[in-house]
Amino acid sequence: MALQGHIQELSEKHQKLEEMIEAEMIHPDWDEIRVAALKKEKLRIKDELERLRTSVH
């Protein structure tokens, strides 16, 4: 099913963004602008995932 594949792909991207945020914030001189951009993208993906999951049910 194409929709399930898309949901899976977005879920993986969401998880990867979480890992990138954590990795960035480990450094004492982490970049606030980069982290903010990553968090914004992560939130956008989360919203899209929620929308897709509700349309499936």
Backbone as XML, in Angstrom:
<?xml version="1.0"?>
<chain id="A" units="angstrom">
  <residue number="1" name="MET">
    <atom name="N" x="0.844" y="-1.175" z="0.000"/>
    <atom name="CA" x="0.000" y="0.000" z="0.000"/>
    <atom name="C" x="0.897" y="1.250" z="0.000"/>
  </residue>
  <residue number="2" name="ALA">
    <atom name="N" x="0.702" y="2.141" z="-0.910"/>
    <atom name="CA" x="1.557" y="3.313" z="-1.087"/>
    <atom name="C" x="1.481" y="4.259" z="0.111"/>
  </residue>
  <residue number="3" name="LEU">
    <atom name="N" x="0.302" y="4.422" z="0.685"/>
    <atom name="CA" x="0.143" y="5.334" z="1.810"/>
    <atom name="C" x="0.928" y="4.838" z="3.021"/>
  </residue>
  <residue number="4" name="GLN">
    <atom name="N" x="0.866" y="3.556" z="3.289"/>
    <atom name="CA" x="1.613" y="2.985" z="4.407"/>
    <atom name="C" x="3.114" y="3.167" z="4.203"/>
  </residue>
  <residue number="5" name="GLY">
    <atom name="N" x="3.569" y="3.013" z="2.978"/>
    <atom name="CA" x="4.979" y="3.221" z="2.661"/>
    <atom name="C" x="5.397" y="4.656" z="2.918"/>
  </residue>
  <residue number="6" name="HIS">
    <atom name="N" x="4.529" y="5.578" z="2.548"/>
    <atom name="CA" x="4.810" y="6.996" z="2.768"/>
    <atom name="C" x="4.856" y="7.312" z="4.268"/>
  </residue>
  <residue number="7" name="ILE">
    <atom name="N" x="3.930" y="6.739" z="5.016"/>
    <atom name="CA" x="3.904" y="6.933" z="6.465"/>
    <atom name="C" x="5.183" y="6.375" z="7.085"/>
  </residue>
  <residue number="8" name="GLN">
    <atom name="N" x="5.600" y="5.203" z="6.644"/>
    <atom name="CA" x="6.827" y="4.583" z="7.155"/>
    <atom name="C" x="8.042" y="5.454" z="6.838"/>
  </residue>
  <residue number="9" name="GLU">
    <atom name="N" x="8.097" y="5.967" z="5.630"/>
    <atom name="CA" x="9.206" y="6.828" z="5.207"/>
    <atom name="C" x="9.263" y="8.097" z="6.064"/>
  </residue>
  <residue number="10" name="LEU">
    <atom name="N" x="8.112" y="8.705" z="6.297"/>
    <atom name="CA" x="8.065" y="9.909" z="7.132"/>
    <atom name="C" x="8.441" y="9.598" z="8.578"/>
  </residue>
  <residue number="11" name="SER">
    <atom name="N" x="8.017" y="8.461" z="9.078"/>
    <atom name="CA" x="8.372" y="8.056" z="10.444"/>
    <atom name="C" x="9.878" y="7.901" z="10.593"/>
  </residue>
  <residue number="12" name="GLU">
    <atom name="N" x="10.500" y="7.301" z="9.596"/>
    <atom name="CA" x="11.954" y="7.129" z="9.621"/>
    <atom name="C" x="12.663" y="8.482" z="9.556"/>
  </residue>
  <residue number="13" name="LYS">
    <atom name="N" x="12.155" y="9.388" z="8.733"/>
    <atom name="CA" x="12.740" y="10.715" z="8.627"/>
    <atom name="C" x="12.583" y="11.466" z="9.945"/>
  </residue>
  <residue number="14" name="HIS">
    <atom name="N" x="11.431" y="11.334" z="10.591"/>
    <atom name="CA" x="11.167" y="11.959" z="11.887"/>
    <atom name="C" x="12.182" y="11.457" z="12.916"/>
  </residue>
  <residue number="15" name="GLN">
    <atom name="N" x="12.406" y="10.154" z="12.952"/>
    <atom name="CA" x="13.360" y="9.567" z="13.890"/>
    <atom name="C" x="14.784" y="10.056" z="13.601"/>
  </residue>
  <residue number="16" name="LYS">
    <atom name="N" x="15.141" y="10.125" z="12.324"/>
    <atom name="CA" x="16.480" y="10.586" z="11.944"/>
    <atom name="C" x="16.689" y="12.042" z="12.375"/>
  </residue>
  <residue number="17" name="LEU">
    <atom name="N" x="15.659" y="12.874" z="12.227"/>
    <atom name="CA" x="15.756" y="14.260" z="12.671"/>
    <atom name="C" x="15.957" y="14.332" z="14.182"/>
  </residue>
  <residue number="18" name="GLU">
    <atom name="N" x="15.270" y="13.490" z="14.928"/>
    <atom name="CA" x="15.436" y="13.445" z="16.377"/>
    <atom name="C" x="16.889" y="13.111" z="16.721"/>
  </residue>
  <residue number="19" name="GLU">
    <atom name="N" x="17.451" y="12.137" z="16.028"/>
    <atom name="CA" x="18.841" y="11.753" z="16.263"/>
    <atom name="C" x="19.797" y="12.891" z="15.904"/>
  </residue>
  <residue number="20" name="MET">
    <atom name="N" x="19.509" y="13.600" z="14.823"/>
    <atom name="CA" x="20.352" y="14.722" z="14.412"/>
    <atom name="C" x="20.306" y="15.843" z="15.452"/>
  </residue>
  <residue number="21" name="ILE">
    <atom name="N" x="19.120" y="16.107" z="15.993"/>
    <atom name="CA" x="18.968" y="17.143" z="17.023"/>
    <atom name="C" x="19.775" y="16.763" z="18.263"/>
  </residue>
  <residue number="22" name="GLU">
    <atom name="N" x="19.627" y="15.528" z="18.701"/>
    <atom name="CA" x="20.364" y="15.065" z="19.874"/>
    <atom name="C" x="21.870" y="15.141" z="19.648"/>
  </residue>
  <residue number="23" name="ALA">
    <atom name="N" x="22.319" y="14.718" z="18.472"/>
    <atom name="CA" x="23.748" y="14.744" z="18.156"/>
    <atom name="C" x="24.280" y="16.179" z="18.141"/>
  </residue>
  <residue number="24" name="GLU">
    <atom name="N" x="23.497" y="17.093" z="17.614"/>
    <atom name="CA" x="23.914" y="18.501" z="17.556"/>
    <atom name="C" x="24.020" y="19.090" z="18.959"/>
  </residue>
  <residue number="25" name="MET">
    <atom name="N" x="23.065" y="18.759" z="19.816"/>
    <atom name="CA" x="23.011" y="19.371" z="21.137"/>
    <atom name="C" x="24.030" y="18.786" z="22.117"/>
  </residue>
  <residue number="26" name="ILE">
    <atom name="N" x="24.695" y="17.708" z="21.749"/>
    <atom name="CA" x="25.744" y="17.126" z="22.592"/>
    <atom name="C" x="26.935" y="18.072" z="22.680"/>
  </residue>
  <residue number="27" name="HIS">
    <atom name="N" x="27.214" y="18.745" z="21.580"/>
    <atom name="CA" x="28.368" y="19.633" z="21.514"/>
    <atom name="C" x="28.130" y="20.881" z="22.364"/>
  </residue>
  <residue number="28" name="PRO">
    <atom name="N" x="29.148" y="21.316" z="23.094"/>
    <atom name="CA" x="28.990" y="22.501" z="23.941"/>
    <atom name="C" x="28.688" y="23.775" z="23.149"/>
  </residue>
  <residue number="29" name="ASP">
    <atom name="N" x="29.125" y="23.834" z="21.909"/>
    <atom name="CA" x="28.899" y="25.036" z="21.093"/>
    <atom name="C" x="27.889" y="24.771" z="19.976"/>
  </residue>
  <residue number="30" name="TRP">
    <atom name="N" x="26.793" y="24.074" z="20.324"/>
    <atom name="CA" x="25.805" y="23.699" z="19.315"/>
    <atom name="C" x="25.131" y="24.930" z="18.721"/>
  </residue>
  <residue number="31" name="ASP">
    <atom name="N" x="24.690" y="24.749" z="17.492"/>
    <atom name="CA" x="24.121" y="25.842" z="16.701"/>
    <atom name="C" x="22.610" y="25.930" z="16.935"/>
  </residue>
  <residue number="32" name="GLU">
    <atom name="N" x="22.181" y="26.990" z="17.628"/>
    <atom name="CA" x="20.760" y="27.149" z="17.946"/>
    <atom name="C" x="19.894" y="27.271" z="16.697"/>
  </residue>
  <residue number="33" name="ILE">
    <atom name="N" x="20.396" y="27.942" z="15.695"/>
    <atom name="CA" x="19.619" y="28.134" z="14.464"/>
    <atom name="C" x="19.428" y="26.803" z="13.744"/>
  </residue>
  <residue number="34" name="ARG">
    <atom name="N" x="20.484" y="26.000" z="13.685"/>
    <atom name="CA" x="20.372" y="24.679" z="13.043"/>
    <atom name="C" x="19.392" y="23.798" z="13.803"/>
  </residue>
  <residue number="35" name="VAL">
    <atom name="N" x="19.497" y="23.783" z="15.125"/>
    <atom name="CA" x="18.598" y="22.956" z="15.936"/>
    <atom name="C" x="17.152" y="23.423" z="15.769"/>
  </residue>
  <residue number="36" name="ALA">
    <atom name="N" x="16.943" y="24.731" z="15.740"/>
    <atom name="CA" x="15.585" y="25.260" z="15.555"/>
    <atom name="C" x="15.023" y="24.831" z="14.206"/>
  </residue>
  <residue number="37" name="ALA">
    <atom name="N" x="15.851" y="24.865" z="13.164"/>
    <atom name="CA" x="15.403" y="24.445" z="11.832"/>
    <atom name="C" x="15.077" y="22.955" z="11.815"/>
  </residue>
  <residue number="38" name="LEU">
    <atom name="N" x="15.909" y="22.153" z="12.469"/>
    <atom name="CA" x="15.650" y="20.712" z="12.540"/>
    <atom name="C" x="14.353" y="20.427" z="13.298"/>
  </residue>
  <residue number="39" name="LYS">
    <atom name="N" x="14.142" y="21.145" z="14.392"/>
    <atom name="CA" x="12.918" y="20.955" z="15.176"/>
    <atom name="C" x="11.688" y="21.377" z="14.388"/>
  </residue>
  <residue number="40" name="LYS">
    <atom name="N" x="11.810" y="22.439" z="13.627"/>
    <atom name="CA" x="10.681" y="22.899" z="12.808"/>
    <atom name="C" x="10.331" y="21.848" z="11.753"/>
  </residue>
  <residue number="41" name="GLU">
    <atom name="N" x="11.347" y="21.282" z="11.115"/>
    <atom name="CA" x="11.120" y="20.238" z="10.110"/>
    <atom name="C" x="10.521" y="18.990" z="10.767"/>
  </residue>
  <residue number="42" name="LYS">
    <atom name="N" x="11.010" y="18.646" z="11.945"/>
    <atom name="CA" x="10.493" y="17.487" z="12.670"/>
    <atom name="C" x="9.011" y="17.688" z="13.009"/>
  </residue>
  <residue number="43" name="LEU">
    <atom name="N" x="8.656" y="18.887" z="13.443"/>
    <atom name="CA" x="7.256" y="19.186" z="13.765"/>
    <atom name="C" x="6.384" y="19.132" z="12.511"/>
  </residue>
  <residue number="44" name="ARG">
    <atom name="N" x="6.896" y="19.638" z="11.392"/>
    <atom name="CA" x="6.145" y="19.589" z="10.139"/>
    <atom name="C" x="5.858" y="18.140" z="9.753"/>
  </residue>
  <residue number="45" name="ILE">
    <atom name="N" x="6.863" y="17.285" z="9.898"/>
    <atom name="CA" x="6.692" y="15.868" z="9.559"/>
    <atom name="C" x="5.709" y="15.214" z="10.524"/>
  </residue>
  <residue number="46" name="LYS">
    <atom name="N" x="5.801" y="15.551" z="11.804"/>
    <atom name="CA" x="4.868" y="14.984" z="12.791"/>
    <atom name="C" x="3.437" y="15.352" z="12.439"/>
  </residue>
  <residue number="47" name="ASP">
    <atom name="N" x="3.214" y="16.614" z="12.091"/>
    <atom name="CA" x="1.869" y="17.050" z="11.709"/>
    <atom name="C" x="1.371" y="16.298" z="10.478"/>
  </residue>
  <residue number="48" name="GLU">
    <atom name="N" x="2.240" y="16.115" z="9.500"/>
    <atom name="CA" x="1.845" y="15.380" z="8.296"/>
    <atom name="C" x="1.543" y="13.925" z="8.616"/>
  </residue>
  <residue number="49" name="LEU">
    <atom name="N" x="2.350" y="13.326" z="9.488"/>
    <atom name="CA" x="2.097" y="11.937" z="9.896"/>
    <atom name="C" x="0.730" y="11.811" z="10.570"/>
  </residue>
  <residue number="50" name="GLU">
    <atom name="N" x="0.427" y="12.723" z="11.458"/>
    <atom name="CA" x="-0.869" y="12.696" z="12.141"/>
    <atom name="C" x="-2.014" y="12.824" z="11.141"/>
  </residue>
  <residue number="51" name="ARG">
    <atom name="N" x="-1.855" y="13.722" z="10.198"/>
    <atom name="CA" x="-2.890" y="13.920" z="9.180"/>
    <atom name="C" x="-3.077" y="12.646" z="8.358"/>
  </residue>
  <residue number="52" name="LEU">
    <atom name="N" x="-1.976" y="12.026" z="7.955"/>
    <atom name="CA" x="-2.068" y="10.814" z="7.146"/>
    <atom name="C" x="-2.654" y="9.650" z="7.953"/>
  </residue>
  <residue number="53" name="ARG">
    <atom name="N" x="-2.245" y="9.537" z="9.185"/>
    <atom name="CA" x="-2.743" y="8.426" z="10.015"/>
    <atom name="C" x="-4.238" y="8.557" z="10.283"/>
  </residue>
  <residue number="54" name="THR">
    <atom name="N" x="-4.725" y="9.788" z="10.452"/>
    <atom name="CA" x="-6.164" y="9.960" z="10.686"/>
    <atom name="C" x="-6.952" y="9.722" z="9.409"/>
  </residue>
  <residue number="55" name="SER">
    <atom name="N" x="-6.343" y="9.977" z="8.245"/>
    <atom name="CA" x="-7.048" y="9.742" z="6.995"/>
    <atom name="C" x="-7.141" y="8.253" z="6.676"/>
  </residue>
  <residue number="56" name="VAL">
    <atom name="N" x="-6.244" y="7.446" z="7.256"/>
    <atom name="CA" x="-6.254" y="5.993" z="7.045"/>
    <atom name="C" x="-7.401" y="5.367" z="7.828"/>
  </residue>
  <residue number="57" name="HIS">
    <atom name="N" x="-7.680" y="5.909" z="9.011"/>
    <atom name="CA" x="-8.706" y="5.308" z="9.891"/>
    <atom name="C" x="-10.062" y="5.844" z="9.627"/>
  </residue>
</chain>
